[in-house]
Amino acid sequence: MSAWRRARLVRRQEQSRTGRTLLFDVPQWPGHLAGQHVDVRLSADDGYQAIRSYSLAAPTEGDGIELGVQTVPGGEVSPYLARDLPVGADVEVRGPLGGWFVWRPEQRESVLLVAGGCGIVPLMAMIRAHRLERSTAPMRLVYSVRDPAQVWYRDELAGGAAGATVPRIVYTRRAPPGSSRPPGHISAHDLQTPEEAGASPALCFVCGPTGFVEHAAEVLTGIGHDPSRIRTERFG
């Protein structure tokens, strides 16, 4: 198990009403792969400690790491991190953790990313790494949210900053005006692409709440994806 490291909050950015990304400076950070996560430890003056896991939202960049934090109502740690931890304050982090739900720059196979809500965070790290490395591997994102206000990284995805990654946003409860797709859960139509009929099967990464992940994985296997090539990460 890796050691705990001191991490100083440098910046906090709002992503949605309840979602924030936090940038920390971690001296001598060893680097990480897109898709990995870290443990965050908070310590009170009386010695009480709380530990939670959060996904890394961006590739390695010096000593900086970016985490995505979704506030959990009544939660012990996430509301404090998302709203109250002062810029300049320290926490402890341990990691990077996880070696299966990762995308590596040397991979050349097609990739399908399927995100539900704040499950976009580790997948955004993959999109950014893909762009940074100028990878030619086809990468596509299907992103499911309740309504337009819940979209994380809105400008980055909409403005073409996602690089070669093709994003498709699926709204489950309220779509923006002019949307050609009525609100509804992810379907086979959303996940299937014409080129998949004759091309090598894509490696799929699915991340989101447990119910979403189970539904998406079922749809993927239903349209012919090999279960061994569907990697999932869930929460809640």
Secondary structure, DSSP 8 states (H G I E B T S, - for coil): ---EEEEEEEEEEE-SSSEEEEEEE-TT-----BT-EEEEEEE-TTS-EEEEEEEB-S--BTTEEEEEEE--TT-SSHHIIIIIS-TT-EEEEEEEE-SSS-B-TT--S-EEEEEEGGGHHHHHHHHHHHHHTT--S-EEEEEEESSGGG-TTHHHHHTTTTTT-EEEEEESS---TT-SS-S----HHHH--GGGGTS---EEEEEEEHHHHHHHHHHHHHTT--GGGEEEEEE-
